[in-house]
Amino acid sequence: MNQAAQSKDYEEELRRAGVRITRPRQVILRILSETEDHPDAMEIFNRACEIDPSISLSTVYRTMKLLEEKGAIHRHAFEGGRARFEQAGGGHHDHLIDIDTGDVIEFHSGKIEALQDEIARSLGYEIVYHKLELYGRKRRRR
């Protein structure tokens, strides 16, 4: 989905929640639709202030909370850090978190998915939902 369409989808979710689409909210929604990383609220706030210095941190928090409640974004509480956000709907993936830099790398592994299904089946279960978070650091070259 292109960025403009994603931003309009966010606007529609907020309208359905009875929220007015103010200029500050438009800026926040644009930032969310353009982001390819997993920013926290403060990073979203800082990016928004570069465009419109009048935006308040509380507007960022309220907007993120509403979008999360509507299922338009996902909130991740990666261990040892602030809550981070990403667009919903990008298909299932897992995360590798660099413990030195805080970078979040998305990945998908058919092998891991198959192994999880095999383990659940062998224990008499069917996986309904899961998330996998790996924490690591770059290996040093020798």
LUMLUM-54928 format. One record per atom (N, C-alpha, C): residue in three letters; residue number from 1; atom name; x, y, z. Coordinates in steps of 0.02 Angstrom, whole numbers. Example, Ala and Ser with C-alpha at 12.3 -4.5 7.8 and 13.67 -1.06 7.14 Angstrom:
// residues 2
+------+-----+------+--------+--------+--------+
! code ! pos ! site !      X !      Y !      Z !
+------+-----+------+--------+--------+--------+
!  ALA !   1 !    N !    660 !   -284 !    390 !
!  ALA !   1 !   CA !    615 !   -225 !    390 !
!  ALA !   1 !    C !    660 !   -165 !    390 !
!  SER !   2 !    N !    642 !   -112 !    354 !
!  SER !   2 !   CA !    684 !    -53 !    357 !
!  SER !   2 !    C !    645 !      2 !    394 !
+------+-----+------+--------+--------+--------+
This chain:
// residues 142
+------+-----+------+--------+--------+--------+
! code ! pos ! site !      X !      Y !      Z !
+------+-----+------+--------+--------+--------+
!  MET !   1 !    N !     43 !    -59 !      0 !
!  MET !   1 !   CA !      0 !      0 !      0 !
!  MET !   1 !    C !     45 !     62 !      0 !
!  ASN !   2 !    N !     27 !    111 !    -41 !
!  ASN !   2 !   CA !     69 !    171 !    -43 !
!  ASN !   2 !    C !     57 !    214 !     18 !
!  GLN !   3 !    N !    103 !    262 !     29 !
!  GLN !   3 !   CA !    101 !    303 !     89 !
!  GLN !   3 !    C !     39 !    346 !     94 !
!  ALA !   4 !    N !     18 !    376 !     39 !
!  ALA !   4 !   CA !    -42 !    418 !     41 !
!  ALA !   4 !    C !   -104 !    377 !     58 !
!  ALA !   5 !    N !   -110 !    318 !     30 !
!  ALA !   5 !   CA !   -167 !    275 !     45 !
!  ALA !   5 !    C !   -165 !    253 !    118 !
!  GLN !   6 !    N !   -106 !    237 !    144 !
!  GLN !   6 !   CA !   -100 !    217 !    214 !
!  GLN !   6 !    C !   -121 !    274 !    260 !
!  SER !   7 !    N !    -99 !    334 !    245 !
!  SER !   7 !   CA !   -118 !    392 !    285 !
!  SER !   7 !    C !   -194 !    403 !    285 !
!  LYS !   8 !    N !   -225 !    394 !    226 !
!  LYS !   8 !   CA !   -298 !    400 !    222 !
!  LYS !   8 !    C !   -333 !    346 !    262 !
!  ASP !   9 !    N !   -306 !    285 !    262 !
!  ASP !   9 !   CA !   -334 !    231 !    303 !
!  ASP !   9 !    C !   -332 !    249 !    378 !
!  TYR !  10 !    N !   -276 !    278 !    399 !
!  TYR !  10 !   CA !   -270 !    300 !    469 !
!  TYR !  10 !    C !   -322 !    353 !    484 !
!  GLU !  11 !    N !   -329 !    401 !    439 !
!  GLU !  11 !   CA !   -379 !    454 !    448 !
!  GLU !  11 !    C !   -449 !    424 !    455 !
!  GLU !  12 !    N !   -465 !    376 !    413 !
!  GLU !  12 !   CA !   -531 !    345 !    415 !
!  GLU !  12 !    C !   -542 !    309 !    481 !
!  GLU !  13 !    N !   -493 !    276 !    507 !
!  GLU !  13 !   CA !   -498 !    242 !    572 !
!  GLU !  13 !    C !   -513 !    293 !    627 !
!  LEU !  14 !    N !   -479 !    349 !    626 !
!  LEU !  14 !   CA !   -489 !    400 !    677 !
!  LEU !  14 !    C !   -559 !    432 !    670 !
!  ARG !  15 !    N !   -581 !    444 !    609 !
!  ARG !  15 !   CA !   -648 !    472 !    598 !
!  ARG !  15 !    C !   -701 !    425 !    626 !
!  ARG !  16 !    N !   -692 !    360 !    613 !
!  ARG !  16 !   CA !   -740 !    310 !    640 !
!  ARG !  16 !    C !   -741 !    310 !    716 !
!  ALA !  17 !    N !   -685 !    330 !    746 !
!  ALA !  17 !   CA !   -681 !    334 !    819 !
!  ALA !  17 !    C !   -708 !    400 !    844 !
!  GLY !  18 !    N !   -732 !    443 !    798 !
!  GLY !  18 !   CA !   -761 !    507 !    817 !
!  GLY !  18 !    C !   -709 !    561 !    831 !
!  VAL !  19 !    N !   -650 !    552 !    803 !
!  VAL !  19 !   CA !   -595 !    599 !    815 !
!  VAL !  19 !    C !   -588 !    646 !    756 !
!  ARG !  20 !    N !   -580 !    710 !    771 !
!  ARG !  20 !   CA !   -568 !    759 !    717 !
!  ARG !  20 !    C !   -497 !    751 !    690 !
!  ILE !  21 !    N !   -490 !    761 !    626 !
!  ILE !  21 !   CA !   -424 !    756 !    594 !
!  ILE !  21 !    C !   -394 !    826 !    590 !
!  THR !  22 !    N !   -358 !    844 !    642 !
!  THR !  22 !   CA !   -326 !    910 !    646 !
!  THR !  22 !    C !   -260 !    910 !    608 !
!  ARG !  23 !    N !   -232 !    968 !    598 !
!  ARG !  23 !   CA !   -167 !    973 !    564 !
!  ARG !  23 !    C !   -114 !    932 !    601 !
!  PRO !  24 !    N !   -108 !    938 !    668 !
!  PRO !  24 !   CA !    -58 !    897 !    702 !
!  PRO !  24 !    C !    -69 !    821 !    691 !
!  ARG !  25 !    N !   -131 !    800 !    691 !
!  ARG !  25 !   CA !   -144 !    729 !    679 !
!  ARG !  25 !    C !   -126 !    709 !    608 !
!  GLN !  26 !    N !   -139 !    753 !    560 !
!  GLN !  26 !   CA !   -119 !    739 !    491 !
!  GLN !  26 !    C !    -44 !    728 !    485 !
!  VAL !  27 !    N !     -6 !    770 !    521 !
!  VAL !  27 !   CA !     67 !    763 !    520 !
!  VAL !  27 !    C !     87 !    696 !    550 !
!  ILE !  28 !    N !     59 !    679 !    607 !
!  ILE !  28 !   CA !     75 !    615 !    640 !
!  ILE !  28 !    C !     58 !    556 !    594 !
!  LEU !  29 !    N !      0 !    558 !    562 !
!  LEU !  29 !   CA !    -21 !    504 !    518 !
!  LEU !  29 !    C !     25 !    499 !    457 !
!  ARG !  30 !    N !     48 !    555 !    432 !
!  ARG !  30 !   CA !     94 !    554 !    376 !
!  ARG !  30 !    C !    160 !    522 !    396 !
!  ILE !  31 !    N !    184 !    540 !    455 !
!  ILE !  31 !   CA !    247 !    510 !    480 !
!  ILE !  31 !    C !    239 !    435 !    487 !
!  LEU !  32 !    N !    184 !    414 !    516 !
!  LEU !  32 !   CA !    172 !    342 !    524 !
!  LEU !  32 !    C !    170 !    305 !    458 !
!  SER !  33 !    N !    138 !    335 !    409 !
!  SER !  33 !   CA !    131 !    303 !    343 !
!  SER !  33 !    C !    197 !    301 !    305 !
!  GLU !  34 !    N !    243 !    346 !    321 !
!  GLU !  34 !   CA !    307 !    349 !    286 !
!  GLU !  34 !    C !    362 !    310 !    321 !
!  THR !  35 !    N !    352 !    292 !    384 !
!  THR !  35 !   CA !    406 !    260 !    421 !
!  THR !  35 !    C !    417 !    188 !    401 !
!  GLU !  36 !    N !    480 !    169 !    400 !
!  GLU !  36 !   CA !    497 !    100 !    385 !
!  GLU !  36 !    C !    531 !     67 !    446 !
!  ASP !  37 !    N !    538 !    105 !    499 !
!  ASP !  37 !   CA !    568 !     77 !    560 !
!  ASP !  37 !    C !    513 !     67 !    612 !
!  HIS !  38 !    N !    532 !     59 !    673 !
!  HIS !  38 !   CA !    485 !     47 !    728 !
!  HIS !  38 !    C !    495 !    103 !    780 !
!  PRO !  39 !    N !    470 !    163 !    765 !
!  PRO !  39 !   CA !    483 !    220 !    810 !
!  PRO !  39 !    C !    443 !    215 !    875 !
!  ASP !  40 !    N !    471 !    245 !    927 !
!  ASP !  40 !   CA !    432 !    252 !    988 !
!  ASP !  40 !    C !    397 !    320 !    986 !
!  ALA !  41 !    N !    356 !    335 !   1035 !
!  ALA !  41 !   CA !    316 !    396 !   1035 !
!  ALA !  41 !    C !    360 !    459 !   1032 !
!  MET !  42 !    N !    416 !    457 !   1067 !
!  MET !  42 !   CA !    460 !    515 !   1068 !
!  MET !  42 !    C !    492 !    526 !    999 !
!  GLU !  43 !    N !    509 !    473 !    964 !
!  GLU !  43 !   CA !    537 !    480 !    897 !
!  GLU !  43 !    C !    484 !    508 !    849 !
!  ILE !  44 !    N !    422 !    484 !    856 !
!  ILE !  44 !   CA !    368 !    511 !    815 !
!  ILE !  44 !    C !    358 !    585 !    831 !
!  PHE !  45 !    N !    358 !    602 !    894 !
!  PHE !  45 !   CA !    351 !    672 !    916 !
!  PHE !  45 !    C !    406 !    715 !    886 !
!  ASN !  46 !    N !    469 !    693 !    891 !
!  ASN !  46 !   CA !    525 !    732 !    864 !
!  ASN !  46 !    C !    519 !    742 !    789 !
!  ARG !  47 !    N !    500 !    689 !    753 !
!  ARG !  47 !   CA !    491 !    695 !    680 !
!  ARG !  47 !    C !    434 !    743 !    664 !
!  ALA !  48 !    N !    381 !    740 !    703 !
!  ALA !  48 !   CA !    323 !    783 !    693 !
!  ALA !  48 !    C !    341 !    857 !    706 !
!  CYS !  49 !    N !    381 !    868 !    758 !
!  CYS !  49 !   CA !    400 !    937 !    775 !
!  CYS !  49 !    C !    444 !    969 !    722 !
!  GLU !  50 !    N !    480 !    928 !    683 !
!  GLU !  50 !   CA !    520 !    955 !    628 !
!  GLU !  50 !    C !    474 !    984 !    575 !
!  ILE !  51 !    N !    414 !    958 !    569 !
!  ILE !  51 !   CA !    365 !    981 !    519 !
!  ILE !  51 !    C !    321 !   1036 !    549 !
!  ASP !  52 !    N !    299 !   1026 !    611 !
!  ASP !  52 !   CA !    254 !   1073 !    644 !
!  ASP !  52 !    C !    272 !   1076 !    718 !
!  PRO !  53 !    N !    312 !   1127 !    738 !
!  PRO !  53 !   CA !    335 !   1133 !    807 !
!  PRO !  53 !    C !    279 !   1140 !    859 !
!  SER !  54 !    N !    218 !   1153 !    837 !
!  SER !  54 !   CA !    163 !   1163 !    885 !
!  SER !  54 !    C !    133 !   1097 !    909 !
!  ILE !  55 !    N !    154 !   1041 !    881 !
!  ILE !  55 !   CA !    125 !    975 !    900 !
!  ILE !  55 !    C !    147 !    958 !    970 !
!  SER !  56 !    N !     99 !    932 !   1009 !
!  SER !  56 !   CA !    114 !    914 !   1078 !
!  SER !  56 !    C !    125 !    839 !   1084 !
!  LEU !  57 !    N !    165 !    820 !   1133 !
!  LEU !  57 !   CA !    178 !    749 !   1146 !
!  LEU !  57 !    C !    113 !    713 !   1165 !
!  SER !  58 !    N !     69 !    747 !   1200 !
!  SER !  58 !   CA !      6 !    715 !   1220 !
!  SER !  58 !    C !    -37 !    698 !   1158 !
!  THR !  59 !    N !    -34 !    740 !   1106 !
!  THR !  59 !   CA !    -71 !    725 !   1044 !
!  THR !  59 !    C !    -42 !    663 !   1012 !
!  VAL !  60 !    N !     24 !    655 !   1013 !
!  VAL !  60 !   CA !     55 !    595 !    985 !
!  VAL !  60 !    C !     31 !    534 !   1024 !
!  TYR !  61 !    N !     34 !    536 !   1090 !
!  TYR !  61 !   CA !     12 !    479 !   1131 !
!  TYR !  61 !    C !    -61 !    462 !   1120 !
!  ARG !  62 !    N !   -105 !    512 !   1119 !
!  ARG !  62 !   CA !   -176 !    499 !   1109 !
!  ARG !  62 !    C !   -189 !    469 !   1040 !
!  THR !  63 !    N !   -156 !    495 !    989 !
!  THR !  63 !   CA !   -165 !    470 !    921 !
!  THR !  63 !    C !   -141 !    398 !    915 !
!  MET !  64 !    N !    -83 !    383 !    944 !
!  MET !  64 !   CA !    -56 !    315 !    941 !
!  MET !  64 !    C !   -102 !    267 !    979 !
!  LYS !  65 !    N !   -128 !    288 !   1035 !
!  LYS !  65 !   CA !   -174 !    245 !   1074 !
!  LYS !  65 !    C !   -237 !    229 !   1035 !
!  LEU !  66 !    N !   -266 !    279 !   1003 !
!  LEU !  66 !   CA !   -326 !    268 !    962 !
!  LEU !  66 !    C !   -313 !    221 !    903 !
!  LEU !  67 !    N !   -257 !    232 !    869 !
!  LEU !  67 !   CA !   -241 !    189 !    812 !
!  LEU !  67 !    C !   -227 !    117 !    834 !
!  GLU !  68 !    N !   -196 !    110 !    892 !
!  GLU !  68 !   CA !   -185 !     42 !    919 !
!  GLU !  68 !    C !   -251 !      9 !    936 !
!  GLU !  69 !    N !   -296 !     46 !    969 !
!  GLU !  69 !   CA !   -361 !     18 !    987 !
!  GLU !  69 !    C !   -401 !     -4 !    926 !
!  LYS !  70 !    N !   -392 !     32 !    870 !
!  LYS !  70 !   CA !   -427 !     16 !    808 !
!  LYS !  70 !    C !   -392 !    -38 !    768 !
!  GLY !  71 !    N !   -333 !    -60 !    790 !
!  GLY !  71 !   CA !   -297 !   -112 !    755 !
!  GLY !  71 !    C !   -259 !    -88 !    694 !
!  ALA !  72 !    N !   -251 !    -22 !    687 !
!  ALA !  72 !   CA !   -217 !      6 !    629 !
!  ALA !  72 !    C !   -141 !      4 !    636 !
!  ILE !  73 !    N !   -118 !      2 !    698 !
!  ILE !  73 !   CA !    -46 !     -5 !    712 !
!  ILE !  73 !    C !    -37 !    -57 !    766 !
!  HIS !  74 !    N !     24 !    -84 !    770 !
!  HIS !  74 !   CA !     42 !   -130 !    823 !
!  HIS !  74 !    C !     90 !    -96 !    870 !
!  ARG !  75 !    N !     80 !   -108 !    933 !
!  ARG !  75 !   CA !    125 !    -82 !    985 !
!  ARG !  75 !    C !    168 !   -140 !   1008 !
!  HIS !  76 !    N !    233 !   -130 !   1010 !
!  HIS !  76 !   CA !    279 !   -182 !   1034 !
!  HIS !  76 !    C !    315 !   -155 !   1096 !
!  ALA !  77 !    N !    315 !   -194 !   1147 !
!  ALA !  77 !   CA !    352 !   -177 !   1208 !
!  ALA !  77 !    C !    413 !   -222 !   1212 !
!  PHE !  78 !    N !    463 !   -207 !   1170 !
!  PHE !  78 !   CA !    523 !   -247 !   1169 !
!  PHE !  78 !    C !    559 !   -239 !   1236 !
!  GLU !  79 !    N !    586 !   -293 !   1259 !
!  GLU !  79 !   CA !    619 !   -296 !   1325 !
!  GLU !  79 !    C !    670 !   -240 !   1332 !
!  GLY !  80 !    N !    666 !   -206 !   1390 !
!  GLY !  80 !   CA !    716 !   -156 !   1406 !
!  GLY !  80 !    C !    710 !    -90 !   1369 !
!  GLY !  81 !    N !    654 !    -79 !   1335 !
!  GLY !  81 !   CA !    649 !    -16 !   1298 !
!  GLY !  81 !    C !    579 !     12 !   1299 !
!  ARG !  82 !    N !    572 !     69 !   1266 !
!  ARG !  82 !   CA !    507 !    101 !   1260 !
!  ARG !  82 !    C !    463 !     63 !   1211 !
!  ALA !  83 !    N !    399 !     73 !   1218 !
!  ALA !  83 !   CA !    352 !     42 !   1170 !
!  ALA !  83 !    C !    365 !     71 !   1101 !
!  ARG !  84 !    N !    365 !     28 !   1051 !
!  ARG !  84 !   CA !    377 !     49 !    982 !
!  ARG !  84 !    C !    317 !     30 !    940 !
!  PHE !  85 !    N !    309 !     64 !    884 !
!  PHE !  85 !   CA !    249 !     55 !    843 !
!  PHE !  85 !    C !    268 !     36 !    772 !
!  GLU !  86 !    N !    223 !     -3 !    740 !
!  GLU !  86 !   CA !    231 !    -18 !    670 !
!  GLU !  86 !    C !    162 !    -24 !    638 !
!  GLN !  87 !    N !    160 !    -15 !    573 !
!  GLN !  87 !   CA !     97 !    -20 !    537 !
!  GLN !  87 !    C !     70 !    -91 !    541 !
!  ALA !  88 !    N !      5 !    -98 !    548 !
!  ALA !  88 !   CA !    -27 !   -163 !    549 !
!  ALA !  88 !    C !    -35 !   -188 !    477 !
!  GLY !  89 !    N !    -43 !   -252 !    470 !
!  GLY !  89 !   CA !    -62 !   -279 !    405 !
!  GLY !  89 !    C !     -6 !   -298 !    358 !
!  GLY !  90 !    N !     55 !   -292 !    378 !
!  GLY !  90 !   CA !    110 !   -308 !    333 !
!  GLY !  90 !    C !    125 !   -382 !    326 !
!  GLY !  91 !    N !     82 !   -424 !    351 !
!  GLY !  91 !   CA !     95 !   -495 !    349 !
!  GLY !  91 !    C !    135 !   -516 !    410 !
!  HIS !  92 !    N !    131 !   -580 !    427 !
!  HIS !  92 !   CA !    166 !   -603 !    487 !
!  HIS !  92 !    C !    241 !   -599 !    478 !
!  HIS !  93 !    N !    274 !   -576 !    530 !
!  HIS !  93 !   CA !    347 !   -575 !    532 !
!  HIS !  93 !    C !    368 !   -576 !    606 !
!  ASP !  94 !    N !    431 !   -590 !    616 !
!  ASP !  94 !   CA !    459 !   -590 !    684 !
!  ASP !  94 !    C !    511 !   -535 !    688 !
!  HIS !  95 !    N !    539 !   -526 !    747 !
!  HIS !  95 !   CA !    585 !   -470 !    757 !
!  HIS !  95 !    C !    650 !   -493 !    789 !
!  LEU !  96 !    N !    705 !   -463 !    766 !
!  LEU !  96 !   CA !    770 !   -470 !    797 !
!  LEU !  96 !    C !    789 !   -401 !    821 !
!  ILE !  97 !    N !    802 !   -395 !    886 !
!  ILE !  97 !   CA !    817 !   -330 !    916 !
!  ILE !  97 !    C !    891 !   -328 !    932 !
!  ASP !  98 !    N !    926 !   -278 !    906 !
!  ASP !  98 !   CA !    997 !   -269 !    919 !
!  ASP !  98 !    C !   1003 !   -236 !    988 !
!  ILE !  99 !    N !   1031 !   -271 !   1037 !
!  ILE !  99 !   CA !   1033 !   -245 !   1105 !
!  ILE !  99 !    C !   1082 !   -188 !   1114 !
!  ASP ! 100 !    N !   1127 !   -178 !   1066 !
!  ASP ! 100 !   CA !   1174 !   -122 !   1071 !
!  ASP ! 100 !    C !   1146 !    -58 !   1041 !
!  THR ! 101 !    N !   1111 !    -64 !    986 !
!  THR ! 101 !   CA !   1086 !     -5 !    951 !
!  THR ! 101 !    C !   1011 !      7 !    960 !
!  GLY ! 102 !    N !    975 !    -45 !    979 !
!  GLY ! 102 !   CA !    902 !    -39 !    983 !
!  GLY ! 102 !    C !    867 !    -49 !    916 !
!  ASP ! 103 !    N !    906 !    -60 !    863 !
!  ASP ! 103 !   CA !    875 !    -71 !    797 !
!  ASP ! 103 !    C !    831 !   -133 !    799 !
!  VAL ! 104 !    N !    776 !   -130 !    762 !
!  VAL ! 104 !   CA !    729 !   -185 !    757 !
!  VAL ! 104 !    C !    729 !   -210 !    685 !
!  ILE ! 105 !    N !    747 !   -273 !    676 !
!  ILE ! 105 !   CA !    751 !   -302 !    609 !
!  ILE ! 105 !    C !    693 !   -351 !    602 !
!  GLU ! 106 !    N !    653 !   -342 !    550 !
!  GLU ! 106 !   CA !    598 !   -388 !    537 !
!  GLU ! 106 !    C !    623 !   -446 !    494 !
!  PHE ! 107 !    N !    598 !   -506 !    508 !
!  PHE ! 107 !   CA !    615 !   -563 !    466 !
!  PHE ! 107 !    C !    559 !   -614 !    466 !
!  HIS ! 108 !    N !    560 !   -658 !    417 !
!  HIS ! 108 !   CA !    512 !   -713 !    413 !
!  HIS ! 108 !    C !    551 !   -775 !    396 !
!  SER ! 109 !    N !    537 !   -830 !    430 !
!  SER ! 109 !   CA !    571 !   -893 !    417 !
!  SER ! 109 !    C !    519 !   -949 !    413 !
!  GLY ! 110 !    N !    513 !   -978 !    354 !
!  GLY ! 110 !   CA !    469 !  -1036 !    346 !
!  GLY ! 110 !    C !    490 !  -1094 !    390 !
!  LYS ! 111 !    N !    555 !  -1102 !    401 !
!  LYS ! 111 !   CA !    580 !  -1156 !    444 !
!  LYS ! 111 !    C !    555 !  -1147 !    516 !
!  ILE ! 112 !    N !    559 !  -1086 !    541 !
!  ILE ! 112 !   CA !    536 !  -1072 !    609 !
!  ILE ! 112 !    C !    462 !  -1084 !    614 !
!  GLU ! 113 !    N !    424 !  -1060 !    565 !
!  GLU ! 113 !   CA !    351 !  -1069 !    566 !
!  GLU ! 113 !    C !    333 !  -1143 !    567 !
!  ALA ! 114 !    N !    366 !  -1182 !    525 !
!  ALA ! 114 !   CA !    353 !  -1254 !    521 !
!  ALA ! 114 !    C !    371 !  -1289 !    587 !
!  LEU ! 115 !    N !    427 !  -1270 !    616 !
!  LEU ! 115 !   CA !    448 !  -1300 !    680 !
!  LEU ! 115 !    C !    399 !  -1284 !    736 !
!  GLN ! 116 !    N !    375 !  -1223 !    738 !
!  GLN ! 116 !   CA !    326 !  -1204 !    789 !
!  GLN ! 116 !    C !    262 !  -1245 !    782 !
!  ASP ! 117 !    N !    239 !  -1253 !    720 !
!  ASP ! 117 !   CA !    179 !  -1293 !    707 !
!  ASP ! 117 !    C !    191 !  -1366 !    728 !
!  GLU ! 118 !    N !    249 !  -1392 !    711 !
!  GLU ! 118 !   CA !    266 !  -1462 !    729 !
!  GLU ! 118 !    C !    266 !  -1471 !    805 !
!  ILE ! 119 !    N !    297 !  -1425 !    840 !
!  ILE ! 119 !   CA !    300 !  -1430 !    913 !
!  ILE ! 119 !    C !    230 !  -1426 !    943 !
!  ALA ! 120 !    N !    190 !  -1378 !    921 !
!  ALA ! 120 !   CA !    122 !  -1371 !    947 !
!  ALA ! 120 !    C !     81 !  -1434 !    933 !
!  ARG ! 121 !    N !     85 !  -1460 !    872 !
!  ARG ! 121 !   CA !     49 !  -1521 !    854 !
!  ARG ! 121 !    C !     69 !  -1580 !    897 !
!  SER ! 122 !    N !    135 !  -1588 !    909 !
!  SER ! 122 !   CA !    160 !  -1644 !    948 !
!  SER ! 122 !    C !    136 !  -1640 !   1021 !
!  LEU ! 123 !    N !    119 !  -1580 !   1043 !
!  LEU ! 123 !   CA !     93 !  -1570 !   1111 !
!  LEU ! 123 !    C !     17 !  -1568 !   1112 !
!  GLY ! 124 !    N !    -14 !  -1578 !   1054 !
!  GLY ! 124 !   CA !    -87 !  -1579 !   1050 !
!  GLY ! 124 !    C !   -119 !  -1511 !   1044 !
!  TYR ! 125 !    N !    -81 !  -1462 !   1017 !
!  TYR ! 125 !   CA !   -107 !  -1394 !   1010 !
!  TYR ! 125 !    C !   -106 !  -1370 !    938 !
!  GLU ! 126 !    N !   -144 !  -1319 !    926 !
!  GLU ! 126 !   CA !   -143 !  -1282 !    864 !
!  GLU ! 126 !    C !   -125 !  -1210 !    881 !
!  ILE ! 127 !    N !    -77 !  -1182 !    847 !
!  ILE ! 127 !   CA !    -57 !  -1113 !    861 !
!  ILE ! 127 !    C !   -111 !  -1065 !    836 !
!  VAL ! 128 !    N !   -133 !  -1022 !    880 !
!  VAL ! 128 !   CA !   -182 !   -971 !    863 !
!  VAL ! 128 !    C !   -147 !   -905 !    850 !
!  TYR ! 129 !    N !    -96 !   -891 !    888 !
!  TYR ! 129 !   CA !    -60 !   -828 !    882 !
!  TYR ! 129 !    C !      9 !   -838 !    913 !
!  HIS ! 130 !    N !     58 !   -805 !    886 !
!  HIS ! 130 !   CA !    124 !   -806 !    918 !
!  HIS ! 130 !    C !    164 !   -745 !    896 !
!  LYS ! 131 !    N !    214 !   -731 !    934 !
!  LYS ! 131 !   CA !    263 !   -680 !    914 !
!  LYS ! 131 !    C !    331 !   -705 !    938 !
!  LEU ! 132 !    N !    381 !   -692 !    898 !
!  LEU ! 132 !   CA !    448 !   -713 !    913 !
!  LEU ! 132 !    C !    492 !   -651 !    914 !
!  GLU ! 133 !    N !    527 !   -642 !    968 !
!  GLU ! 133 !   CA !    575 !   -587 !    974 !
!  GLU ! 133 !    C !    642 !   -617 !    992 !
!  LEU ! 134 !    N !    691 !   -604 !    951 !
!  LEU ! 134 !   CA !    759 !   -625 !    964 !
!  LEU ! 134 !    C !    800 !   -563 !    983 !
!  TYR ! 135 !    N !    844 !   -570 !   1032 !
!  TYR ! 135 !   CA !    885 !   -515 !   1054 !
!  TYR ! 135 !    C !    958 !   -535 !   1042 !
!  GLY ! 136 !    N !    996 !   -491 !   1010 !
!  GLY ! 136 !   CA !   1065 !   -508 !    996 !
!  GLY ! 136 !    C !   1107 !   -447 !    981 !
!  ARG ! 137 !    N !   1168 !   -462 !    964 !
!  ARG ! 137 !   CA !   1214 !   -408 !    943 !
!  ARG ! 137 !    C !   1254 !   -433 !    884 !
!  LYS ! 138 !    N !   1276 !   -387 !    844 !
!  LYS ! 138 !   CA !   1316 !   -405 !    784 !
!  LYS ! 138 !    C !   1379 !   -442 !    806 !
!  ARG ! 139 !    N !   1394 !   -494 !    768 !
!  ARG ! 139 !   CA !   1456 !   -531 !    782 !
!  ARG ! 139 !    C !   1515 !   -490 !    759 !
!  ARG ! 140 !    N !   1567 !   -495 !    797 !
!  ARG ! 140 !   CA !   1628 !   -460 !    778 !
!  ARG ! 140 !    C !   1668 !   -504 !    730 !
!  ARG ! 141 !    N !   1693 !   -473 !    678 !
!  ARG ! 141 !   CA !   1733 !   -510 !    629 !
!  ARG ! 141 !    C !   1802 !   -524 !    658 !
!  ARG ! 142 !    N !   1827 !   -582 !    644 !
!  ARG ! 142 !   CA !   1893 !   -600 !    670 !
!  ARG ! 142 !    C !   1944 !   -600 !    616 !
+------+-----+------+--------+--------+--------+
